[in-house]
């Protein structure tokens, strides 16, 4: 998920706090050091508690697909002045393990805890779409979230390339593990499959 840096007309600079809430990383803003929950979309501690973040539409794509559509893209250098090897993912073992490292409370059994889902919220109603399921069916998946029509576009290679309303306007969506999505969206529906 991507959020605007602007909150109530002021620009903030955000960083990763290193703290977790329900096993989800909390952000902080440099100006007030308030803590912000990505999944709750608001400040949960500090002077800005209760202030809301504005969701922005974004694209999650492979480098190959991005480069095909945007051949003149510049890429940041890995020569940062630090000795860290950025080609090594420090969470590699976590992705492969079945367990959750930090507590989140009870996890609904609709899906496996580490099933990757596309989470969509429309007008206060939430729905989780198992990526492993919808990625197998290229084309336009038409469905509803909270009674509102949504369209999820799946490329031939299984990549989810867009989430839109019936007018073609982008709808912000998030890729998340099931355990995290359901921890914050306790009444979420789960997509069971149809076209």
Protein Blocks (a to p, Z undefined) as FASTA:
>chain_A
ZZdfbeghiacddddehiaeehiacdddfklopacdfklopafedjkgoiacdddddddd
dfklmmmmmmmbccddfbeopabdfkbcfklmmmmpmbdfbdebjadfkbcfklccdddd
eehiacdddfklmmmmgcjddddeehiacdddddfkopafbdcdfkopacddddddfklm
mmmmmmbccdebiZZ
